[in-house]
Amino acid sequence: MLNDYLYYIMSEEKFFDYTVNTSKGTKMPRGDKAAIMQYEFYIPEDIKVQQKIASILSALDDKIELNNEMNKTLEEMAQTLFKRWFIDFDFPNENGEPYRSSGGKMVESELGEIPEGWSFDNISEFFDITIGKTPPRKETQWFSKKEKDIKWASIKDLGEAGVYILNTGEKITREAIEKFNIKRWNQIQLY
């Protein structure tokens, strides 16, 4: 049997669940060697089939790693751009030049210098902030992981997100939104 093929078999959630369910010990559970040796899985007889499967999965792993690296780079670029524009106030002016460093007019405010024409306001001037409604957690039919359902941002999601929440840990059904009169954000525009 090909080692790479075995690696992917042992990386499956199914194998992990099996080892957890057959582990021994109460304080420090550990894998049970005898149970692990009894684990059954499909092995294609043709080594070329094993190579093909392992090759495809390896290519997918490489693509995932590359995408993660690209996402990290894009996040770093976004943070740099945000700092440059909204902390250093070097957003592009009407001529495409950096506002502050090309002589853009700054005025004093209670928080320090800001571009002329800018102001500080409380967030309550722009948004109605209310405590959200959550369907009863014990009624699991309202929660989902299906793509077609509505993203549900929890307190955990807010804590783990950066500046933007693009993905959520769970979703809720359209029926839950109607039944519990849950408010939705579709888009936020600031002027």
DRENDO-1510 file (C-alpha; in Angstrom, 1 decimal, always signed):
<recs>
REC; n; res; u; v; w
REC; 1; MET; +0.0; +0.0; +0.0 .
REC; 2; LEU; +1.2; +3.5; -0.9 .
REC; 3; ASN; +2.2; +5.6; +2.2 .
REC; 4; ASP; +0.5; +8.8; +0.8 .
REC; 5; TYR; -2.7; +6.9; +0.3 .
REC; 6; LEU; -2.6; +5.7; +3.9 .
REC; 7; TYR; -1.9; +9.2; +5.1 .
REC; 8; TYR; -5.1; +10.5; +3.5 .
REC; 9; ILE; -7.1; +7.6; +4.9 .
REC; 10; MET; -5.8; +8.4; +8.4 .
REC; 11; SER; -6.5; +12.1; +7.9 .
REC; 12; GLU; -10.2; +11.5; +7.3 .
REC; 13; GLU; -12.7; +12.7; +9.9 .
REC; 14; LYS; -14.2; +9.2; +9.9 .
REC; 15; PHE; -10.9; +7.7; +11.1 .
REC; 16; PHE; -10.5; +10.5; +13.7 .
REC; 17; ASP; -14.0; +9.9; +15.1 .
REC; 18; TYR; -13.3; +6.1; +15.2 .
REC; 19; THR; -10.1; +6.6; +17.3 .
REC; 20; VAL; -11.8; +9.0; +19.6 .
REC; 21; ASN; -14.8; +6.7; +20.1 .
REC; 22; THR; -12.5; +3.7; +20.8 .
REC; 23; SER; -10.0; +5.5; +23.0 .
REC; 24; LYS; -9.3; +4.3; +26.6 .
REC; 25; GLY; -8.8; +6.2; +29.8 .
REC; 26; THR; -10.8; +8.8; +31.6 .
REC; 27; LYS; -8.4; +11.5; +32.7 .
REC; 28; MET; -6.1; +11.3; +29.6 .
REC; 29; PRO; -7.9; +9.3; +26.9 .
REC; 30; ARG; -5.5; +7.7; +24.4 .
REC; 31; GLY; -5.9; +5.8; +21.3 .
REC; 32; ASP; -6.4; +2.0; +21.7 .
REC; 33; LYS; -3.8; +0.2; +19.6 .
REC; 34; ALA; -5.9; -2.9; +19.3 .
REC; 35; ALA; -9.0; -1.0; +18.1 .
REC; 36; ILE; -6.9; +1.1; +15.7 .
REC; 37; MET; -5.5; -2.1; +14.2 .
REC; 38; GLN; -9.1; -3.3; +13.6 .
REC; 39; TYR; -10.1; -0.2; +11.6 .
REC; 40; GLU; -11.3; -1.2; +8.1 .
REC; 41; PHE; -11.0; +0.9; +5.0 .
REC; 42; TYR; -11.0; +0.5; +1.2 .
REC; 43; ILE; -7.7; -0.1; -0.5 .
REC; 44; PRO; -7.7; -0.1; -4.3 .
REC; 45; GLU; -5.6; -3.1; -5.5 .
REC; 46; ASP; -4.0; -1.2; -8.3 .
REC; 47; ILE; -1.2; +0.9; -6.9 .
REC; 48; LYS; -1.7; +3.4; -9.8 .
REC; 49; VAL; -5.2; +4.1; -8.5 .
REC; 50; GLN; -3.8; +4.8; -5.0 .
REC; 51; GLN; -1.2; +7.1; -6.5 .
REC; 52; LYS; -3.9; +9.0; -8.5 .
REC; 53; ILE; -6.1; +9.4; -5.4 .
REC; 54; ALA; -3.1; +10.6; -3.3 .
REC; 55; SER; -1.9; +12.9; -6.1 .
REC; 56; ILE; -5.3; +14.6; -6.4 .
REC; 57; LEU; -5.7; +15.0; -2.6 .
REC; 58; SER; -2.1; +16.3; -2.4 .
REC; 59; ALA; -2.8; +18.9; -5.2 .
REC; 60; LEU; -5.9; +20.0; -3.3 .
REC; 61; ASP; -3.9; +20.4; -0.1 .
REC; 62; ASP; -1.4; +22.5; -2.0 .
REC; 63; LYS; -4.1; +24.7; -3.4 .
REC; 64; ILE; -5.7; +25.2; +0.0 .
REC; 65; GLU; -2.3; +26.1; +1.5 .
REC; 66; LEU; -1.7; +28.6; -1.4 .
REC; 67; ASN; -5.2; +30.1; -0.9 .
REC; 68; ASN; -4.5; +30.5; +2.8 .
REC; 69; GLU; -1.2; +32.3; +2.1 .
REC; 70; MET; -2.9; +34.5; -0.4 .
REC; 71; ASN; -5.7; +35.3; +2.0 .
REC; 72; LYS; -3.1; +36.2; +4.7 .
REC; 73; THR; -1.3; +38.5; +2.2 .
REC; 74; LEU; -4.5; +40.2; +1.2 .
REC; 75; GLU; -5.6; +40.7; +4.8 .
REC; 76; GLU; -2.2; +42.3; +5.6 .
REC; 77; MET; -2.5; +44.5; +2.5 .
REC; 78; ALA; -6.0; +45.6; +3.6 .
REC; 79; GLN; -4.8; +46.4; +7.1 .
REC; 80; THR; -1.9; +48.4; +5.6 .
REC; 81; LEU; -4.3; +50.3; +3.3 .
REC; 82; PHE; -6.8; +50.9; +6.1 .
REC; 83; LYS; -4.0; +52.4; +8.3 .
REC; 84; ARG; -2.6; +54.5; +5.5 .
REC; 85; TRP; -6.1; +55.9; +4.6 .
REC; 86; PHE; -7.9; +56.2; +7.9 .
REC; 87; ILE; -5.1; +56.6; +10.5 .
REC; 88; ASP; -2.4; +58.4; +8.5 .
REC; 89; PHE; -5.1; +60.1; +6.3 .
REC; 90; ASP; -3.1; +59.5; +3.1 .
REC; 91; PHE; -6.2; +58.4; +1.1 .
REC; 92; PRO; -6.1; +59.5; -2.6 .
REC; 93; ASN; -7.2; +63.1; -3.1 .
REC; 94; GLU; -9.0; +64.4; -6.1 .
REC; 95; ASN; -5.7; +64.2; -8.1 .
REC; 96; GLY; -4.9; +60.6; -6.9 .
REC; 97; GLU; -2.1; +61.9; -4.6 .
REC; 98; PRO; -1.9; +61.0; -0.9 .
REC; 99; TYR; -4.0; +63.5; +0.9 .
REC; 100; ARG; -2.0; +64.4; +4.0 .
REC; 101; SER; +1.5; +64.1; +2.6 .
REC; 102; SER; +0.7; +66.1; -0.4 .
REC; 103; GLY; -0.5; +69.1; +1.7 .
REC; 104; GLY; -4.2; +68.2; +2.3 .
REC; 105; LYS; -5.7; +70.6; +4.9 .
REC; 106; MET; -5.9; +69.2; +8.4 .
REC; 107; VAL; -7.9; +70.6; +11.3 .
REC; 108; GLU; -7.7; +70.1; +15.0 .
REC; 109; SER; -10.4; +67.9; +16.7 .
REC; 110; GLU; -10.9; +66.4; +20.1 .
REC; 111; LEU; -9.0; +63.3; +18.9 .
REC; 112; GLY; -6.2; +65.1; +17.1 .
REC; 113; GLU; -5.7; +66.3; +13.6 .
REC; 114; ILE; -8.3; +65.1; +11.0 .
REC; 115; PRO; -8.9; +66.1; +7.3 .
REC; 116; GLU; -10.9; +69.2; +6.8 .
REC; 117; GLY; -14.6; +68.4; +6.4 .
REC; 118; TRP; -14.4; +65.3; +8.5 .
REC; 119; SER; -16.1; +64.9; +11.9 .
REC; 120; PHE; -16.6; +62.5; +14.7 .
REC; 121; ASP; -20.0; +61.2; +15.6 .
REC; 122; ASN; -21.5; +58.5; +17.8 .
REC; 123; ILE; -22.3; +55.3; +16.0 .
REC; 124; SER; -25.8; +55.7; +17.2 .
REC; 125; GLU; -26.1; +58.6; +14.7 .
REC; 126; PHE; -25.9; +56.1; +11.8 .
REC; 127; PHE; -27.2; +52.8; +13.2 .
REC; 128; ASP; -30.0; +51.5; +15.4 .
REC; 129; ILE; -28.2; +49.2; +17.7 .
REC; 130; THR; -30.4; +46.6; +19.4 .
REC; 131; ILE; -29.9; +43.2; +21.0 .
REC; 132; GLY; -30.5; +40.5; +18.4 .
REC; 133; LYS; -32.9; +37.7; +18.7 .
REC; 134; THR; -31.7; +34.1; +18.6 .
REC; 135; PRO; -34.0; +31.2; +17.9 .
REC; 136; PRO; -34.1; +28.7; +20.8 .
REC; 137; ARG; -30.9; +26.8; +20.8 .
REC; 138; LYS; -32.6; +23.5; +21.9 .
REC; 139; GLU; -34.7; +23.6; +18.7 .
REC; 140; THR; -32.0; +22.6; +16.3 .
REC; 141; GLN; -34.2; +22.8; +13.2 .
REC; 142; TRP; -33.7; +26.6; +13.1 .
REC; 143; PHE; -29.9; +26.2; +12.6 .
REC; 144; SER; -28.1; +25.0; +9.6 .
REC; 145; LYS; -24.8; +24.6; +7.7 .
REC; 146; LYS; -26.4; +24.6; +4.3 .
REC; 147; GLU; -25.2; +27.1; +1.7 .
REC; 148; LYS; -28.7; +28.2; +0.8 .
REC; 149; ASP; -29.5; +29.4; +4.4 .
REC; 150; ILE; -28.7; +32.7; +6.0 .
REC; 151; LYS; -25.4; +33.5; +7.6 .
REC; 152; TRP; -25.8; +34.0; +11.4 .
REC; 153; ALA; -23.1; +36.1; +13.1 .
REC; 154; SER; -22.7; +35.0; +16.7 .
REC; 155; ILE; -20.7; +36.7; +19.5 .
REC; 156; LYS; -18.0; +34.1; +18.8 .
REC; 157; ASP; -17.9; +35.1; +15.1 .
REC; 158; LEU; -17.6; +38.8; +16.2 .
REC; 159; GLY; -14.7; +37.9; +18.5 .
REC; 160; GLU; -12.8; +35.9; +15.9 .
REC; 161; ALA; -13.4; +38.2; +12.9 .
REC; 162; GLY; -11.1; +41.0; +11.8 .
REC; 163; VAL; -12.5; +44.2; +10.4 .
REC; 164; TYR; -15.1; +42.3; +8.4 .
REC; 165; ILE; -17.2; +39.2; +9.0 .
REC; 166; LEU; -17.1; +37.2; +5.7 .
REC; 167; ASN; -18.0; +33.8; +7.1 .
REC; 168; THR; -20.0; +32.6; +10.1 .
REC; 169; GLY; -19.9; +29.5; +12.1 .
REC; 170; GLU; -23.5; +28.7; +11.5 .
REC; 171; LYS; -26.6; +29.7; +9.5 .
REC; 172; ILE; -30.2; +29.9; +10.3 .
REC; 173; THR; -33.2; +29.0; +8.1 .
REC; 174; ARG; -35.5; +31.4; +6.4 .
REC; 175; GLU; -38.3; +29.9; +8.5 .
REC; 176; ALA; -36.5; +31.0; +11.7 .
REC; 177; ILE; -36.2; +34.5; +10.4 .
REC; 178; GLU; -39.9; +34.7; +9.8 .
REC; 179; LYS; -41.0; +32.9; +12.9 .
REC; 180; PHE; -38.8; +34.8; +15.3 .
REC; 181; ASN; -39.0; +38.2; +13.4 .
REC; 182; ILE; -35.2; +38.4; +13.1 .
REC; 183; LYS; -33.8; +41.6; +11.6 .
REC; 184; ARG; -31.3; +41.2; +8.7 .
REC; 185; TRP; -28.5; +43.3; +7.3 .
REC; 186; ASN; -28.3; +43.2; +3.6 .
REC; 187; GLN; -25.9; +46.0; +3.0 .
REC; 188; ILE; -24.5; +49.0; +4.9 .
REC; 189; GLN; -23.9; +52.3; +3.1 .
REC; 190; LEU; -22.3; +55.3; +4.8 .
REC; 191; TYR; -22.5; +58.7; +3.2 .
</recs>
